[in-house]
Amino acid sequence: MMYLAAARLAFQRQLAYRTANFAGLLTNIFFGALRAYVLIALFGAQNEVAGYSLQAAITYTGVTQALISYLTLFGWWDLMRTIRAGDVASDLSRPFDFFGYWLAQDVGRALGHLILRGLPIMILYALIYRIALPPAPIHWLAVTVSMTLALFISFCYRFMVNLAAFWTQDAVGIGRAAWMVSVFLSGFLMPIAFLPSWFSSALRWMPFAHMINTPVEIYLGIADGSALWLALGQQLFWCVALYALAQLTLAAGVKKLVIQGG
């Protein structure tokens, strides 16, 4: 199957970039340690902040660092480059679903990063900080589903941001602004629960929180019972909504390309 082949090639490409992966791993470890010690200082003598124990907060930094490359949280420009180079015209004429083809590549890339960067980070965190683990089998299963949905949400968002290249030469600038928004609103910098309650509640109804915050809260068991199913339901809703928006944006971009003679 063509999509499976695309995913496999993307995965193999990540295995070939050993130096880049090692450098990225070291960077993630350094900033993960920095973030962990900031939280240790924040907690001080307190045993709990906003429902998080110190162990859970440190684990939060580890899991979020492990998800950076999996979700390419700080930028993804591959599709944008093909649009600017004009290669997108030939891609669109090929007998496959354009969105599905790029999604397959992203899944292969994400799995490569999860294995080469994400897992080593979690292992090191476990050795240094004695991190928390999901409290029950349901959380292990739910976090697997949640991470899959989070990747799809992230991809749809990145896909639409890259499509801005159909309309402007400054799509890179738009992309950088978009990545900053997602980093801040996703809960990457700190758990959303640490923010003012009104802001935290609002963020939980936006797609960004379901890229980072939701999978981590499920992993930690903070999202439990009905809250767990609500979180997964919200993720599924944003998967459907962002997929529809991505298709509409793609259709508008293709229409503009055809009008311009592409």
PyMOL commands that set and color helices and strands:
alter all, ss='L'
color gray80, all
select helices_A, chain A and resi 2-16+18-43+54-71+78-85+88-93+98-129+137-166+171-185+192-194+197-203+208-210+213-220+226-259
alter helices_A, ss='H'
color red, helices_A
select strands_A, chain A and resi 48-49+52-53
alter strands_A, ss='S'
color yellow, strands_A
deselect
rebuild
show_as cartoon
